[in-house]
Amino acid sequence: MKIEEAQEMMRRIYLERDRARGVEVTMKRTLDEAEELREAIENKEQMEIISDEVADVFAWLCSLANLLDLDIADAFYAKYSDVCSKCKKSPCVCPE
């Protein structure tokens, strides 16, 4: 599945609920999921749990983008076009 397809799937399944929830609450849920991912990594959870949390973060990010009428794929590829967005090299040579 491509990024565009994932975002469209989330739109089809959840857009009405997301609209009712609104941007502010959807943003909070996105951040909550990112925190759950951080905790799973920090606690060295099983990879299946970490994978589920990554999926949750991406799903909520898709929902947020849908509410903002933003195409995630366009935004991503505009900023990350096969090179580092800062140093324009691949692999990145930016100082830590």
Secondary structure in CASP SS format (residue, H / E / C, confidence):
PFRMAT SS
TARGET T0000
AUTHOR 0000-0000-0000
METHOD secondary structure of the structure
MODEL  1
M C 1.00
K C 1.00
I H 1.00
E H 1.00
E H 1.00
A H 1.00
Q H 1.00
E H 1.00
M H 1.00
M H 1.00
R H 1.00
R H 1.00
I H 1.00
Y H 1.00
L H 1.00
E H 1.00
R H 1.00
D H 1.00
R H 1.00
A H 1.00
R H 1.00
G C 1.00
V H 1.00
E H 1.00
V H 1.00
T H 1.00
M H 1.00
K H 1.00
R H 1.00
T H 1.00
L H 1.00
D H 1.00
E H 1.00
A H 1.00
E H 1.00
E H 1.00
L H 1.00
R H 1.00
E H 1.00
A H 1.00
I H 1.00
E H 1.00
N C 1.00
K C 1.00
E C 1.00
Q C 1.00
M H 1.00
E H 1.00
I H 1.00
I H 1.00
S H 1.00
D H 1.00
E H 1.00
V H 1.00
A H 1.00
D H 1.00
V H 1.00
F H 1.00
A H 1.00
W H 1.00
L H 1.00
C H 1.00
S H 1.00
L H 1.00
A H 1.00
N H 1.00
L H 1.00
L C 1.00
D C 1.00
L C 1.00
D C 1.00
I H 1.00
A H 1.00
D H 1.00
A H 1.00
F H 1.00
Y H 1.00
A H 1.00
K H 1.00
Y C 1.00
S C 1.00
D C 1.00
V C 1.00
C C 1.00
S C 1.00
K C 1.00
C C 1.00
K C 1.00
K C 1.00
S C 1.00
P C 1.00
C C 1.00
V C 1.00
C C 1.00
P C 1.00
E C 1.00
END
